[in-house]
Amino acid sequence: MSKDPDDPMFPERRQSLKLRLLYPEASAHLQHIFRRRSTWAGTSADFLALRAIHERFQDLSSQEVRTLVLASARSPCLLEGDLNLVA
């Protein structure tokens, strides 16, 4: 049974289409940080990721930046990394 986006029985759960459109670029931008578990002057990979996305997409709120980083961290190609992002 396929879901029709216009069917009221299956409403769209995702609320931010803006973030949905930015996700592929953000995820690609973070791959090098998470794959190598990069650190810089003792700073963790999760903090570097948050800063990288904030600098890349300056019009996003802190919560939107965090949402993109967390979604990117759950990406199947990045799951081998060790992320400790606190909710």
C-alpha positions in Angstrom: 0.0 0.0 0.0 1.6 3.2 -1.1 1.1 6.4 0.8 -0.4 9.3 -1.1 0.8 12.6 0.3 -2.6 14.2 -0.2 -4.4 11.4 1.7 -5.6 12.8 5.1 -5.0 9.3 6.6 -1.2 9.8 6.1 -0.4 13.4 6.9 3.2 14.5 6.4 5.1 14.2 9.8 8.0 16.4 8.9 7.2 20.0 9.6 10.2 21.8 8.3 10.6 21.6 4.5 13.4 24.1 4.7 15.5 21.8 6.7 14.5 18.8 4.6 15.9 20.7 1.5 19.1 21.6 3.3 19.7 18.1 4.7 21.7 16.6 1.7 24.1 19.5 1.6 24.5 19.6 5.4 25.1 15.8 5.6 27.7 15.9 2.9 29.4 18.9 4.6 29.7 17.0 7.9 30.9 13.6 6.5 34.6 14.5 6.9 34.1 15.6 10.6 32.2 12.5 11.7 34.1 9.9 9.6 37.5 10.9 10.9 36.2 11.7 14.4 38.0 15.0 13.9 39.1 17.2 16.8 40.6 20.6 16.8 42.4 21.8 19.9 40.6 19.2 22.0 37.2 20.2 20.7 34.8 17.3 20.1 33.4 16.3 16.7 29.9 17.1 17.7 30.8 20.7 18.6 32.8 21.0 15.4 29.7 19.8 13.5 27.4 22.3 15.1 29.9 25.2 14.4 30.3 24.0 10.8 26.6 24.0 10.1 26.0 27.3 11.9 28.7 28.9 9.8 27.5 27.3 6.5 23.8 28.2 7.1 23.9 31.4 9.0 20.2 32.1 8.7 19.2 29.0 10.7 18.3 29.1 14.4 20.3 27.2 17.0 17.5 24.6 17.1 17.5 24.2 13.3 21.3 23.8 13.3 21.0 21.1 16.0 18.3 19.3 14.1 20.4 19.1 11.0 23.5 17.9 12.8 21.5 15.2 14.7 19.8 14.0 11.5 23.1 13.9 9.7 24.7 12.0 12.5 22.0 9.3 12.2 22.8 8.9 8.5 23.6 5.3 7.7 27.0 6.2 6.1 28.0 8.0 9.4 26.7 5.6 12.0 30.1 4.1 12.5 31.1 7.4 14.3 30.9 7.8 18.0 28.6 10.8 18.7 27.6 12.0 22.1 25.2 14.9 21.3 23.1 15.6 24.4 19.5 16.4 23.7 
